[in-house]
């Protein structure tokens, strides 16, 4: 039963103690015995398409492990719209320095469709907090670190991927840079180029449903910004999204106000107006300094490895339902894929094949995380299907046991130690909340009629 509480019921974005200074990371991979032919006179060559957390983490692992790595990024100075929070385990595991963090949030307030507010964070320890950052800051840091380990950054737009006709022939990456066309032959390709991945299309990886996230960065007056000094807000309801949630997250000198949806993309601006209306008393008078939108994958792609091509991050569909969490899973999948290639190629000395990628990367990833993705998919279906269910969700979030289990599981990306009696009570309370709120929802609908 503790596995039920493992899911971050509302996907709150939490973090905890930071290092005062970044540590260098030494990646040691035990080589696997391979029947693949050795590469003579050079090392294995890899192209990583996309330099977000997924691509940069993959490139860092590859370069550090001895592979000749080329990291492609169309717009290094670009900023992806994102809630921008990472769990404690990522801060430690990926050595994210304290200077990247914009806000140390210690309070998360969740609003139900009827505007019932619940403070989520009662069980946080004194040294725990939600770490908020901007993606352009994080992405730049990870990209620079990959370069420092030996990856070659190419600032260009990848236009196509030429698939080889034999098992050991190279892949050819076609790209444009400085208004000129170029081509690069490589042995291995990692697609980290987002939900609309060109790499995925090139290998016929299959399609998947995508949500759209829309966000405005709003600069507030100092007194209103003070309100969000250590507070983040989340809103649920059909008015702000029929199948997701809306948010107001504090950044360095502004707030990010946004929402997302899968089933009603054409109405995204209607939902955005609704979240601004619900938060109006706290954000009115603010100046919009940036408007952003981007697709979010809703489930892993049908195919994530084909030939000597692997997909990671959003390109692979590694964004959780219910919470929309993707930064950690992007970076983790990138590092795992890079390490898998190092292991299979014996430090870049041998060619690899599809079986190597499936065994060393895909099988390991699925064993570790696929159950989490499926469970959060189930949670979204249960709690985001109606306003009555959302009322029940917010009601449950007020329970301290639910909060503790959610925080611990999210922060450390492992199953929190539960209590059988408390787990049983939680199930009972969940059923009770769903029944009670469903009755309330029907009464409210009756009043509308």
N, C-alpha and C positions, 0 to 999 in steps of 0.2 A: 504493500500500500504506500510505502514511502516514495515509490516511483511517481505516484500521482503528484506529490508535493514537490517533486524535483522540478517540474515545469515552472517557469517563472510565470505565475498566473496572469500577471499583466505585463510581463516583459519589462519590468522596471530596469533601468540601466544603471547598475550600481558598480562602485569601485571602492578601493581601500588604500592602505598605506603606499606611498610612493618612495622610490629610491631618491636619495638626495643627489646622486649623480649616476649616469648610465654606466653599466659594466660592459666590457667586451664579452662577446659570446663565442665560444669555441664549439664548433659542431663536429662531433665524432660519429661517424657512421661505420658500422661493421660491414665489410664487403660481403656480398653473397657469392656463392660459387656459380659461375655462369658458363654456358656453352657458347655464348655469343662470341664472334670473332674480335680479336683485339684491334684497336685503332692505331695505325702506324704513323709516326711522325707528327702527331698532334693530339689534342684532347677532344673528347666529345663536345660538339657545338650545340647549344640550345638557344632558342629564341623564346622570350617571355613577352607576350603581347598584352600590354596594360600594366601600368605601374602604380596601382592602388595598393592597399595593404596586402592583397593576395599576390599580385605580381612581384612587388618589391621583396616580400618575404621569400618567395620562391627563388628569385634572382640572388638574394643574399646567400641562401643555403647552397645553391648551385656553385656560385663563384667561390665561396669559402671551401667547398668540397673538391675543387679541382676542375670543374667543367668550364669551358669557355662560354660565357653567357652574354647575350645581347638583350637588353631590356628596352622595349618600345613603349613610348608614351606620346600620344597625339598632342596633348596640351598639359605639360608639366605644371603650369601655373594655374590650371583650372581648379574649381572647387565643386565637389560633389555634394548635393543637398543631402543632409544626413542628421539624425538626432544627435549623433556624436558623443556616445558614451561607451566606455569599455570596462570589462570586469577586472577585478583584482588580479586574477590569475594571468591576464594578459599584460598588465603592468609589470609583473615580475617576470613572466616567461619571455616577453619580448623586450624587456629593459626599456620601457617607455619613461623618459625623464620627467621630473616634476614640472619643468618649465613649459611643457606642452599643454598642461591642464589649465583651462580657463576658469572653471568654477568647481568648488568643493561643495556639492549639494548634500545636505543632511536631511532634507524633508522632501518627500514626494506626495503630492496631493492628487487624489483621483476623484473625478466628478462623474456621477451617474447620469443617465438621461434626465432624471428629475432634479439634477444638480445637488443630490446628496454628496457631500464631500467626506472622504475618508483619508486620514493621514497614514501613509504607508512608509514606515521607517522606524517604528517604535523599538524594534529589536536591534537596530544598528549599534555596534560597539563604538566607544569613543574614538577609535582609530579607523573607523570605516565611514565611507562617504561615497556619493555618486560623483564620478569624475567626468566632467563635460569638457569636450574639446572640439576644435574645428577640423574638418577633414583635410582642408588644404594644408594645415599645419602638420598633422600626423602623416599624411601622404608624403609630404616633402621630406620629413625626417627619415622615414623608412626608405625612400628612394635614394637619398644621399648615403644612407648607411650601406645599401646594396652596392652602390658605386665604390664606396670606400673598401669593400671586400673584394672588388675586382670586376664587378659587372659593368658592361659598357652600355651607357644610356644613349638611345637613338631617339631624338625628338622628331618623330615623323608619324604620318598616318598610314597604317597598314591597310592596303586596299584589297589584297587577295592572298590566298595561300595556295600554292601549287602542290598538289598531292603527287608523290612519287609513284612510279609504276612497278617498282621492284622493292624487295624488303630492305635493302641497304642503300638505295638511292636517296639523295637528300630531298628534304622539303625546301621549297623556295618561297621566301617571304617577299612579296612585292609591296613596296611602300613609297610614299611621296614625301619629300623633304626639300624645303627651300624651292618650291615650284619645279622640282626635278624628280624624275622617277628612278627608283633604285630597286635592286634585288639582292637578297642574301640567302645563301644556301646553308642549311643547318640539318643536324641529325634528329633533333627532338624539338617539339613545339609545345609550349604551355599557353593555353588560352585563359587570360585573366582580364578579358576586355568587356566585362559587364554583361548585363541581361540581354542586350542585343548583339551578342558576340558574333563577329565575323568568322572567328576560328570555329565556333560551334557549327555555323552554317556550312563552312567549308568541308567539315567531316560528316555532315548530315547527322548531327547529334540529336535531332528531334526538337520539337517545340514544347513550350510550357506556358501556363497562364502567368501573366505578369500583373502586379499591382502598379499603380502610379502614385508616387509621393510628390506632394506639392508643398512648398515651404517659402515663407517670407521671413527675411531677417529684418527685424524692426528695432530701431534705435530709440530708446525711451529716455525720458528725463531722469535726472539722477535720483529723485525721490521715488519714482516708479521702479527704477532699476534696483533700488535698495530693497524693495519688496521681494525681488527674485534673487537676492544675495545668495541664499542657500536653499532655494525652493525651485522645484520643477513641477509642472502640472500636466496631467493627462485627462482627457475628456472622452467619454463614450456616449453614443446615442445615434439614432438614425439621422439626426440633423447634421452631425459632423462627419459621419461615415457609416454606410450600411453594413460594413464588414471589417472595419479596422478601428483605429482610434485617432484622436487628434492630440496635439501636444503644444505646450509652451515651455521651451527649454532655455535656460539662461546660458549665454556665452560671455566672452570677455567684456564687451561693452554694448551688447544688444541681446534680444531674445529671438529664438527661432520659433516661429508659429506655423504649424503645418498640419496636414492630414494626409490620408491615403485611402485608396479603394481598389478593389479588383473588378467588382461587378458593375460599377457605375462611373467609369472613367470620364465619360462625357460631362458628368456633373461635378467634377473635382473643384471647380471654382465656386460652385454653389456651397459645397461643404467647407471650403476655405472661408467664405463669408460667414458661415455659421460659427466656426470656431472663433473667428474674430469678434462676432457678436457676443458669444458666451463669455469671452475673456475681456470684453470691452472696457469694463470699469478699471481694469488693471493695465491695459495697453493703449487706451485712447490717447490721441495726441502724438503717438510715436511716428517716426519717419521710416518708411520702407526703404532700406538701403540695398536690398538684393532680393530678387525673385528667382526661385529654383524649382525644377521638376525633373524627375527621372524615374525609370521603370525599376520595379523590385520583383525578382522571381518569386514564385509562390511554392515551388517544390523542386527537388533535384531533377535534372534533365534525364530523359530516358537513357541516353548514352553519354558517358563522361570520359571515356577512353576509347580511342580508335586508332589503330596503328601505333605510331610513336607520337601521338598527340594526346594531351591530357587537359581537361578543363578544371578550373579551380574558382573559388569565390562565387560571385554572382553569375559568372559564365556557366558554372556547374549547377547553379540553383541553390547555393548554400545560404539561404536566408530563412530564419525560422518563422513559421506561422505564429499567430497570436501576438508575438512581441515585435516581429520585424527585425530581430537582431541579426547583424551580418558582419560587423567589423572583425570580431574575434574569429568567427568561423572562416572568414576570408583569409586572414593572416595565417591561421592554423593550417588550413588546407594547402596554402602556398608553401609553407615550410615543410609539411609532410610530403608533398609531391616532390619538392626539391631534394629532400633527403632520400626519398625512394629512388630517384634517378641516380644519385650519388652511389647508393648501395648497389643497385643493379648494374651500374657501369663500372664498378670497382674504382671509384674516384675519377671517372672520366676516361678510363683506359680502354673500355670495351663498348661496343654498340649495344643498344637495348632494343627490346621489341614490345609488342602489345601485351604479351603475357607478363612481362616484367612489371609494367605499369599497373596492370590489374592486380597482380599479387602484392607488390610492395606498397602501392598507394591506395588503390580503390578498395581493396578488401580490408585493409587496416582502417581506413576512414569509415567505411560503413559499419564495421564492427564496433567502432567507438561512438559514432554519433547518429546513425540513421534512425535508431529507436527514438531519440530525443526529437528529431524532426517529425516523425510520425505521431508522437504523442501530442506535440504542440498543435499539429494539424487537427487532431481530435478535439483539443481544448477550444480551438477557434470555432469549430462547428457547434460545440455545445454552448459557449458563452457569447458568441457574436451573432447568433441567429435572430435575435429580437431584442427590443428594449427591455422586456421583462427579464431575459437572461442576463443582460448587461447590469441591470439593477442587482441581480443575485450575485454577479461577479464582484461588484463594488462592495456589497454587504460582506461577502466572504473576506475581502481584502482587509477588513477591519479586525479580523481575528489575529491575535499575536502569534499563535502557532503557525498559521498559514504564512505570515510575514517572515518568521524566522526560517522556516523551511525554504521559502522562496529565495530569500536573500542568500542563505548559505549555498544553495544549489547554483544560483546564478553567479555569485562572486567567485566561486572556486571551481565551477564546471565539473562538479562531481556530486554523487548522491549524498544528500545530507542525512545524518543519523536521526531517524525518526523514533516515535514512541507509538507502539501498537494501539494503545488506548486513545491517544490523541489523534492518530490516523483514523481510527474508527469514528471518533466524534466528528472529524472533519468531513468524512463521507456523509454522515448523517446530516450535518449542518448544510452541506452542499445540496443534498436532495431537498432539505427543508427550505432553503433559500430559493431554489428553482421553483418549487411548488408555490411558495408564498408570493414570490414576485410575479409568477405567471398569473395568479389570481388578481394581483394588484394591476398588472398590465391590462387584463381584460376589462377591469372596472374603469381604468383610465380611457381605454378605447370606447367604452360605452358612453362615457361622459362627452367624448368628442362628437359622437353621433347625435 
